Amino acid sequence: MRPSSSLLKHIPLIKFVGGPHKFSKSSAGVHPMAPHGLKPTAGSSYSNTNPIEPKEGEYFSRSQLPLRFRYKLPKEDEAENIISGGAEVVF
């Protein structure tokens, strides 16, 4: 049995192409997908408005759906079963 020798001969199974990447923080610029090519600042605040409008028949929130598709709260007896974890159910 040679457990110590097997630990010393560890060869990684994954081979990365191209070796380690060189990265310097000073060369970091504006992200290519940044709006208007602006760099974010420490004190910047973004509004919660969404520039994307839904197409007809699409909704971004469950609260915008018609009533028949909205989430229905459980009935009182169902809520009691959920809270108890089914401990009172006898088969």
C-alpha positions as CSV (number, residue, x, y, z in Angstrom):
1,M,0.0,0.0,0.0
2,R,1.5,3.4,-1.0
3,P,-1.0,6.1,0.0
4,S,1.7,8.8,0.4
5,S,3.3,8.2,-3.0
6,S,-0.1,8.5,-4.7
7,L,-0.7,11.9,-3.1
8,L,2.7,13.2,-4.3
9,K,2.0,12.3,-7.9
10,H,-1.2,14.3,-8.3
11,I,-1.8,15.2,-11.9
12,P,-4.9,17.4,-12.6
13,L,-7.5,15.8,-14.9
14,I,-8.4,19.2,-16.4
15,K,-6.1,20.9,-18.9
16,F,-6.8,24.5,-19.6
17,V,-6.0,25.9,-23.1
18,G,-3.7,28.9,-23.3
19,G,-2.4,28.9,-19.7
20,P,-3.2,31.5,-17.1
21,H,-4.7,34.8,-18.4
22,K,-3.1,38.0,-17.6
23,F,-5.4,40.6,-16.1
24,S,-4.7,44.0,-14.8
25,K,-7.3,46.1,-13.1
26,S,-5.9,49.3,-14.6
27,S,-6.9,48.2,-18.1
28,A,-10.5,47.6,-17.1
29,G,-12.7,49.9,-19.1
30,V,-16.4,50.4,-19.8
31,H,-18.3,47.2,-20.3
32,P,-19.3,46.7,-24.0
33,M,-23.0,46.4,-23.0
34,A,-23.1,49.4,-20.7
35,P,-25.9,51.9,-21.5
36,H,-24.6,54.9,-23.4
37,G,-21.0,53.7,-22.8
38,L,-21.0,55.0,-19.3
39,K,-18.9,53.7,-16.5
40,P,-20.7,53.2,-13.2
41,T,-19.7,55.5,-10.3
42,A,-19.8,54.9,-6.6
43,G,-22.7,57.3,-6.0
44,S,-24.7,56.3,-9.0
45,S,-28.4,55.4,-8.5
46,Y,-30.4,53.5,-10.9
47,S,-34.2,54.0,-11.3
48,N,-36.5,51.1,-11.1
49,T,-38.1,51.9,-14.5
50,N,-37.9,49.2,-17.1
51,P,-37.3,50.4,-20.6
52,I,-38.5,47.1,-22.0
53,E,-42.2,47.0,-22.6
54,P,-44.0,43.6,-22.7
55,K,-45.6,42.5,-25.9
56,E,-49.3,41.8,-26.1
57,G,-50.1,38.8,-24.0
58,E,-46.9,39.0,-22.0
59,Y,-46.6,40.0,-18.4
60,F,-43.6,40.8,-16.2
61,S,-45.4,40.3,-12.9
62,R,-47.9,37.7,-11.6
63,S,-49.9,40.6,-10.2
64,Q,-50.5,41.9,-13.8
65,L,-52.2,38.7,-14.9
66,P,-55.9,38.3,-15.2
67,L,-57.6,37.1,-12.0
68,R,-58.1,33.5,-13.2
69,F,-54.3,33.1,-13.5
70,R,-53.3,34.7,-10.2
71,Y,-52.1,32.7,-7.2
72,K,-54.9,31.7,-5.0
73,L,-54.4,31.5,-1.2
74,P,-54.9,28.1,0.4
75,K,-58.2,27.5,2.2
76,E,-58.2,27.5,6.0
77,D,-58.1,23.7,6.4
78,E,-55.4,23.4,3.8
79,A,-53.3,26.0,5.7
80,E,-53.7,24.1,8.9
81,N,-52.5,20.9,7.2
82,I,-49.5,22.8,5.8
83,I,-48.6,24.3,9.1
84,S,-49.0,21.0,11.0
85,G,-46.8,19.2,8.5
86,G,-49.5,16.5,8.1
87,A,-48.9,15.2,11.6
88,E,-52.6,15.0,12.3
89,V,-53.3,12.9,9.2
90,V,-54.0,9.2,10.1
91,F,-54.0,6.6,7.4
